[in-house]
Amino acid sequence: MKTVTVFTGAIALLAVSIAAAQAPKTVWEGVYSDAQAGRGKKSYIANCAACHNEGLQGGDLAPALKGEEFLLKWNDKSMFELVDRIQKTMPQDNPGGLMSAENADIVAYMLQVNRMPGGAADLGTDAAALKAIAITKTK
């Protein structure tokens, strides 16, 4: 009987671990590092600020990358959708001209400016991992 209880407990623990591993993450769970956001700020200023402005508030020809407008546009979309859009369409004068890691750094900076917390690891560039991260307006 004791062996069955231990075995049942182990299976339950495994099921909880698998469920936790498969649960989608959100941007509120520290999906980028502060160091990455620092690199992203430099890249943003060099490649994005001319159109989106230095404060990410947007301009005549480019949308805001922070605040309510940004959050409403991307709410309930995956991180992959945002990163992929940036990768394929930005910068406007050289679409696709930045490396994937540099785009991830810029997105990390955007998350930081939008007051989403940093974590221990950098935001990666793997499509499957990015698809598992939900952009949500609130926690």
C-alpha positions in Angstrom: 0.0 0.0 0.0 2.9 2.4 0.8 4.4 1.8 -2.6 1.1 2.7 -4.3 0.8 5.9 -2.3 4.4 7.0 -3.2 3.8 6.1 -6.8 0.5 8.0 -6.9 2.1 11.0 -5.3 5.0 10.9 -7.8 2.5 10.8 -10.7 0.5 13.7 -9.3 3.7 15.8 -8.9 4.7 15.0 -12.5 1.3 16.0 -13.8 1.5 19.4 -11.9 5.1 19.9 -13.3 4.0 19.2 -16.8 1.0 21.5 -16.5 3.1 24.3 -15.2 5.7 23.8 -18.0 2.9 24.0 -20.6 1.0 26.9 -19.1 1.6 30.0 -21.3 3.7 32.7 -19.8 2.8 36.4 -19.9 5.0 39.4 -20.3 4.4 40.0 -16.6 6.6 37.0 -15.6 10.0 38.5 -16.3 10.6 37.3 -19.9 13.6 39.6 -20.6 16.7 40.7 -18.6 17.5 44.3 -17.6 20.9 43.9 -19.3 19.1 43.0 -22.5 16.7 46.0 -22.2 19.8 48.2 -21.8 21.2 46.9 -25.1 17.8 47.3 -26.6 17.7 51.0 -25.6 20.9 51.7 -27.5 19.6 49.8 -30.6 16.2 51.5 -30.3 17.8 55.0 -30.3 20.0 54.1 -33.3 17.3 52.4 -35.4 13.8 53.3 -34.2 13.7 56.7 -32.5 13.8 58.7 -35.7 10.2 57.5 -36.4 8.8 56.4 -33.1 10.6 59.2 -31.1 13.1 58.7 -28.3 10.3 58.3 -25.7 8.5 55.6 -27.7 5.5 57.9 -27.9 5.2 57.5 -31.7 5.0 60.2 -34.3 3.2 61.3 -37.4 4.2 58.2 -39.4 4.8 55.7 -36.6 2.6 54.3 -33.8 3.4 54.6 -30.1 5.4 51.6 -28.6 4.3 52.3 -25.1 1.2 53.1 -23.1 -2.5 52.4 -23.7 -2.4 52.5 -27.5 0.4 50.0 -27.7 -1.1 47.7 -25.0 -4.5 47.6 -26.6 -3.1 46.8 -30.0 -1.0 43.9 -28.8 -3.2 42.7 -25.9 -3.7 38.9 -26.1 -1.3 38.4 -29.0 1.8 36.3 -28.7 5.3 37.7 -28.3 6.1 36.0 -31.6 3.6 38.2 -33.4 5.3 41.4 -32.2 8.9 40.2 -32.7 8.0 38.8 -36.2 6.3 42.0 -37.2 9.3 44.0 -36.2 11.7 41.6 -37.8 9.9 41.7 -41.1 8.9 45.4 -41.3 11.4 47.4 -39.3 13.3 49.6 -39.6 11.1 51.2 -42.2 14.1 52.3 -44.3 15.7 48.8 -44.1 13.0 46.1 -43.3 14.6 43.0 -41.9 18.0 44.7 -41.7 18.5 44.0 -38.0 19.6 40.7 -36.6 17.0 38.7 -34.6 18.9 39.1 -31.4 19.0 42.9 -31.8 15.2 42.9 -32.4 14.7 40.9 -29.3 16.8 43.4 -27.4 14.6 46.2 -28.7 11.5 44.4 -27.7 13.0 43.9 -24.2 13.5 47.7 -24.0 9.9 48.2 -25.1 8.6 45.8 -22.3 10.8 47.7 -19.8 9.4 51.1 -20.8 5.9 49.6 -20.5 6.7 48.7 -16.9 6.7 45.0 -17.4 9.2 43.4 -15.0 12.6 42.0 -16.1 13.8 38.5 -15.2 16.9 36.5 -15.0 17.2 35.5 -18.7 17.2 37.3 -22.0 14.1 37.2 -24.3 15.1 34.6 -26.9 14.5 34.4 -30.6 13.1 30.9 -30.9 9.7 31.0 -32.5 8.1 28.3 -30.4 9.3 30.0 -27.2 8.0 33.4 -28.3 4.6 31.9 -29.3 4.3 30.6 -25.7 4.6 34.2 -24.2 1.3 36.2 -24.2 1.3 39.9 -24.3 -1.4 41.0 -21.9 -2.4 44.5 -20.9 -2.6 43.6 -17.2 -1.2 40.9 -15.0 
